[in-house]
């Protein structure tokens, strides 16, 4: 959550109150066991909730360690600053896990969870943060409004969770499809055991002779409107493209710059730092250039450019790139070794079918990623506006 609200410094609606965090907690006594991480079980009768990002960190079988108070409660990570709303019987992790039980005369538990999440505690690294939390103040709308706010936020959060699940499944499906098609670089869509293996070609063979594989001469710099546009493959799971600008300097040799200029449809491969990221240049970036950490692969018309980009994303190519990545301070793969990388070369029609199927998956991934981003922005905006009374329900 990208929201950080100081409720003690802003004006709230007249019907709302303010409550310090210690005063918002129930004084009822409860018992909960503390299970060390090394004793977590992979399966068991009772889930273990700790300060990590995952809702459930493991399991245990000791009924005597169960939290025995009223549910739901908020679990707070003293080191991680993670809040979790827990509505099921659980055992607490031993390290840095705080169980916060709301005073139900003052707060709806779900509302309190969202209000705590909106605080945006500053990080102290792996130091403890509960002392910071105790100094904070929470808004206290009337109880019915608290419940209404929680319902709105919960509905958007469920949409976020569903979208993230669909996005994860789509990415897994793409990985699975890449593995099936390019397993050992030799199988076809039909996986026919009687079919002759696909021939293979080196990456150098799929480029035209007048546009060999090359890397750029530009170094990334500040965004300057009148500078030279450059392109690089960003460190994202789906191979996104980053566009920036750098100053044109006397070090830019015209011939080198001309050789590394891009055309729409070129395939980009990151060759330094995080090596092996792959992206295809869209038509609107025709004429841009590339940085020193990116290689340009122009695909000869005899081959399908999208097919080549997907073949480079598959595990055989990625394994080769990792194997030939060298360097001490900055690791990378040189162009000579990249040129030797071999790709399966099925008939043109099969290349087109594979590329079309994977483009469909990429379109789904892009749509779900955009939806996830929009829902994240909507949730953060609602959290801020509902928790401060700028929007009322």
N, C-alpha and C positions, 0 to 999 in steps of 0.2 A: 504494500500500500504506500503510495507516494504522498500521503496527507500527514501534516504535522500541525496540530492545532493547540494553541495555548488558551484553554478555556477560561483561565483566570484573567486574561488580558482583553477579551472581546466582549462586546455587548450582546447579551442574550435576551430573548423575549421576556416580558414582565412576569409571565406565569411560570417561568422556569426558575430553578434554583441552581446553586453550585454546591458540590460536596467534595471534600478532599478524599483521596483514594482510601486512606486508612479508615475514614468514617463510613465509607461505602460498603465495607466488608462486614459480614456477619460475625458476631462474637460467639456463636454456637461452637461447641467443641466437636471435633471430629478426629477420626483415626485414619491414617493412610500409611501403608508400608512404603519403604524406599528400596528399590531393587537396583543394585549396581549393574552397569552395562554388561560386564562380563558374565552376568547370570541370566541375561535375556535368553529366552527360548525362541526358536524359529516358529514353533506352533505351541499352543497351550490353551488353557481354559480362560485366562484373563488377559486382556490387552495391557501393555505397559505404555504409558504416555510420558514422554520426557520433553526436554527443551529443544529437540531437533525439529527440522522442518516437516518431517513426516508425521501424520496424525497418530499413527501407531508405530512404535519403535521396535516392539517385540512382544513376547508373551511370558507369563509365568503361571504356575499351577497352585500357588499358595493363596488360599481363600482368606487367610488371616491378614494378608497384606492389602486387601481391597479398601478403597476409600469407602467409608461407611456413612458419609453425610448426605445431604440433599443434593439432587442433581437438577439442572445442569450447573457446572462450575466453569470457571475460567482457569486454564493452566498457563502460567507465565514462565518463559525461559529466562532465568536470571542472567545468563551469559549471552544468549542469542537474541533477546528481546522479542521472541515469538510468542504470540497469544493464540490459544486454542480454546474453542468452546466445546466442552465435553459433556455429553448427555447420556453416556453409557457407563456401567461399572468398570472401574479401571484400577490399576496399580501405578504408583508414581515412580518415575525414574529417580535415581539417587542424587545425581549431580545437577545442581542448579535448577531444579523444578519446583516452582511455587504453585500451590493450589489456592486460588482466590475464590472464596464463597461469598456471593453477593448478599447484602442485606435486602431481603425481598420486600420489606416495607418501603424501601427507597428506590430499588432498581429492579427492572426486569432483567434476568440474567443475559438474555441475548442482546438487549440494548447495551448493557454494561460492556459486553465483549466488544461490540462495535465502537463504543466510546473509548475504551482503552486502546483499541487498534488505531484510533485516529490521533493519538497523542504523539506518535512519531518520536520515540525516545532517541536521543543522540547516542551514537555508539561510543563505548569505552574500550573497544576491542574485546578481549575475552575476560575483562573484569566484570564484576557483578553490577547489575542495573536496578535492583529492587529499591535501593535507597533513592534513586532518581524517581522511580515510579511513586513512591510514598509522598513525594513533594507535590505531585500533580493534583489538579482539580478536574472533576467531571461535571458535565451539564446534567441537570435533573429536570426533564420535562414531566408533566403529569403522566401517571402510569399508562393511561390509554394511549397517549401520544408516543410514549416510549415503545409500546408494543406495535403501534402502527409503523413507526420508523424502522423497527427491526424487521417487520414483514417485508417492507419495500427493499431493504438492503439484502435480505435473505433471498428474495426472488431474483435479483440481479446476480447475486453471488452464485446461485444455482445455475444460471445461464452461463456464467464464466466457467464453472466447473465442467459443465457439459461440453462447452466449446473446447476447452483444453483436452478433454478426453477424446473428442472427435479428432482434434489436431494430432494427438499422440498416436491414435490408431491409424490415421492417414500416413503419418511419417513411418510408422512400423510397416504398413502395407507397401510403401515405396521401397523401404530397405529390403523387405522380403522379395519383392518383385525383382529388384536389382540382383539379389543373390541367386534367384532361380534362373534368370536369363543369362547372367554372366558367371555362373558358378564354374570355376576353372577357365572361364573365358571361352567355353567350347560348346555349350548346349543351346538348343533351339527352344522356342516357345512350346512346341509340342513335346519336347523332351523324348524324342524318338530314339530308342537304343540302337536301332538299325541304321540311323542316319549317319553319314560321314561327318566328322567334326568340322566345324567352321574353320576355314583358314585364318591365320592371324597376320596382321601387318604392324609394322612399327609406326609410332606416332609421326615420325618423319615422312612416312610414305603417304599420309592422308592430307598433307599440305601441298599447295602448288609450289612449283620451283621458284616463282617470282616473289612469294611471300613466306619464307621459311619461318620456323618457330623463333621468336625473339622475346627479349625482355625489354622493359622500358629504361629510360635514362633519367626520369624525373624522380625527385625526392618529394614526398608529401610535405606540404607547408600550410600556412594560413589560407583561409578562403579569401581570395583577392578577385574582385569582379573582373578586372582587366587582365588577369593572369592566364596561364595555360591550363586548360581543363585536363584533369587526369582521372583515371578510373582504377579501382582496385577491388579485389574480392574481399568482402568483409567476413569476419569470423562469426558467421551465423550458420545454423544447421542446414539451411536451405540454399546457401550460396547466393547471398544478396550482393548487389553492387553498390559501392560507395563512390560518389562523385565529389571531387573537390577541385581546387585550383592552386597553382603554384606560380611564383614569379618566373617570367622568362628571363634567363640570365645568359651571359656570354658562354657559359659552359654547355649550353644546348647546341650541339653540333647539328646542323640542318639535316645532313644525310641520315644520322642516327635517329633523329626525331621523325623523319619521313618514314623510315623503315618500320617504326613501332606504332605508327598511327593506326587507329582502329576502324573497322568497318562493321556495320550491323551484321550480326550473325557470327562474328568471331567468338571463339571459345577462350575464356580466361582461366588460368590456373595459378594459384598462389604458390610461389616457389621459395619464399623466405619467411621466417617466423612460423606462422601456422600454415604449413605446406599442405597442398592437396585440395584446397577449396576450389570449386569449379562454378563458373557462371557463364551465361551467354550474353553477349553485348546486344542490347536492343537497338532498333534502327535510329532512335533519336540521339544516340551517343556516337553516331558515325562521325569520324573526324577527331575524336578525343584521343588522348594518349594514355600510356600506362606507366606505373611506377616501377622502380627497380625490383620490387618484390613480387611482380606479376609477369607471367609469360602469356604471350598472345599466340593462339593456334588458329590460323585461318584454314578452314576445311575445304579441300578440293571438291568441286561439284560432283565428282564420282561417288562421294560419300555423303551420308546424311549428317549435317552438322549437329542436330539435336541428339542423334544416336551417339555420335562421338563424345558429346558432353556427358551423356549418361554412362557410357562405357568408362569414362575417366572417373566418375563418381563411384563406380562399383568396387567391391573389395579387392579384386585382383590388382587393379590399377593403384588403389590407395595403398595396398601392401607394398607394391613396387616403389612408390614414391617415398614411403616411410623408410624402406630398406636403403634407398640411395640418398637420403637426407643426411648431410654432413655439416660440420661446423662447430665451433666452440662458443663464441659469444652469440652469434646469430646463425641458427641452423637453416640450411636450405638445400635444394637440389639444383645442380647446374643444368644448363640447356642440353649439353651433350648427353647426359644420362637420361634426361626427359625424352629426348628424341628416340632413344632405344626402347622406350616402353612399348609393349606389344598389346594390340587390341584385337578381339575377334572381329572377323569381317564377313558377316553373312550376306546373302543377296540383298540388293537394294530394296526390294519389296519388304523383306523381313526387317531391315533396318527401319523402314518407315513405320511398320506396324508397332515395333518396340517403342520407337520415339513417340508415336501418337498415344499409346497407352500410358507412358510415363508422363507425357505432357498433361493428360487428364488428371493424373494424381497430383502433379505440381499445381494445377489450377485449383484443385480442392484444398491443398495445403495453403496456398496463398489466400484463398477466400476465408478459410477458418482462422488463419493468422491475423488477417485484417479484422475479422469479427472479434477475436480475442482482444486485440488492441483497443477496439472501440468499446467493448464491454469493460475493460480495465479503466478507461478514461471515464466512462459513465459511472462506474461504481465509485471512483475517487471523487468525482464531482458531487454525487449524491451524498456520499459520506460527509464531505465538507459542508454542504448546504443544509442537510437535514440535522446534523449535529450542532450547527450554530443557529438554527432557526431561520435561516435565509429562505428555506423552502419548508412549507408546513404540510403535514398530512393529518 
